[in-house]
Amino acid sequence: MEVSSKAKAEWYSGLTTGQGKAHLESGNGSFDVNWKARSEGEAGVTTPEELLAAAHASCYSMALSFALEQNGTPPHWVKVDAEVKFEAGVGVKSSMLTVHAKVDGIDQLEFSRFAEDAKENCPVSKALAGVDISLESATLVA
């Protein structure tokens, strides 16, 4: 079954002096956006790359959890951080994932293989095929 997800954005004025807002169709959030936050960093203002990082972290955690479950070793929990880097004039350059999980019945080496496979095969990773995707750390917590 195909599922459609939607969001809306509005922008007022030119790029460098303007501002906008992104809205999730689910109603779970509306976020102020502006060029300064995106190109220089500004606390308290969301960027498209922050939304992309949230999408990548959540998709990756689902893919890893599914693979572990299929292995007969479902995780107690999985925690993922994603850091997406953007450079003005270049675009999105990379997404770096860091994962920690509590999983019984596998060792660190096996967990690292599952973590790497999820990095390569989660749908958002595939959508980001033109971007450098790295797995900085994959830690199995005892």
N, C-alpha and C positions, 0 to 999 in steps of 0.2 A: 504494500500500500504506500503510495506516495503522499507525503505530508508537505504542505507548503507553510513556510514561516515568513512573516513579513515585518518590516519596520518602515518608518517614515522619517524623513528629515526635512527641515526647513532652514533656510539660510537668508540672512538679511545683510545687504551691502556687499562691498568688495571682499576679496579674500583676506587681506591683512587687517582690515579695520572692521570687518563684519563679525557676526556671531550667529549661532544657530542652535538648533535643538534636535536631538534624535529621539524617536519614540518607538518603543516596542509595541507591536500590535496586541500582545497579550495583556497590555495594561500594567505590566510589572515594572515599568520604568520609563522615565523621560530624562534625558541627559543634556545639559548644556555642552556645546562644543564651540571651539574657536581656533583660529590659526595659531595664535601665540602658544596655547597649550600643546598643540600638535607639533609645532616646529621648535619650541624652546622649552616646553615643560611649564606647567602652571598647576599648582595644587588646587584640588577641588573642582577641576574641569575635566570631563571625560574626553577621550579622543577616539577616533575610529579604531586605532590600534589597541586601545584598552579593551574595547568591545571585542575585537578580534582575539585578543589574549584570553578573554573570558570564554569565548567560543572554543578556542583550541584546548584550554585546560579542561573544560567540561566534556568535550568530545573524547579527548584522550583518556580521561578517567573512566568513561563508559567503555571504551574499546579495551582497555587493560582489564577492567573488571570482568567483562564478558569473556575474554580469553582465559583468564584465571578460573572462572566458573566452569568453562568448557573443559578445562584440565582436571576438574574435580577438586580444585583448591580455591574456592571462592574467598575473596578478601574480607577481612573484618572491616577494613577501611582503606581507602586510597585518597591521598591528598596530593594535589598537583598545583604547581605554580607555573605560569607561562609568562614569559617576558618577550614582547614583540618590539623590535626596534624599527624606527622610521627615521629617514633622513630626507629633509626637504630637497626637492629636485631629483631625488633618487627613488624614493618610495619606501615600501616595506622591505627591509633588508633581511630580517631573521625572526625566528621564533624559537626561544630556548625553553625547554621543559625541564622541570625538576619534580621528581615523584618520590614520595615516601608511602609505604604501605605496610600493613600488618596482614600477613598471609601465613597460614599454617600449612605444613606439608611440602614446602619447597625450600631450596637453599638460595643464597644470594646469586649464584651464577644462573640458575634457572630463572629466577625472577628478572634478572637483567635481560635475558633473552626475550621474555614476555614483554618487558618494558620497551625494548628496542623495536620489536615487531609492532606493538601498538603505535609507536611513533611513526613508523613507516606506513601503517595501514588505516589509521583512523580517518574518517571522511574529511575532517577539516585539514589534516596533514596533506591529504591528496589534493584538496582544493588549493592549498598553498604550495603546490609543486614547484613554482618558480622562486621560492624563498628558501634560504638556508634554514633547515630545521635541525636543532641539536637536542640531545638528551644529556643535560649537564650532570644529573645525578639520579640514580635509581637505587633507593635504599630500602631494603627489607628490614622491618623493625621486628625484633623478637618479642 
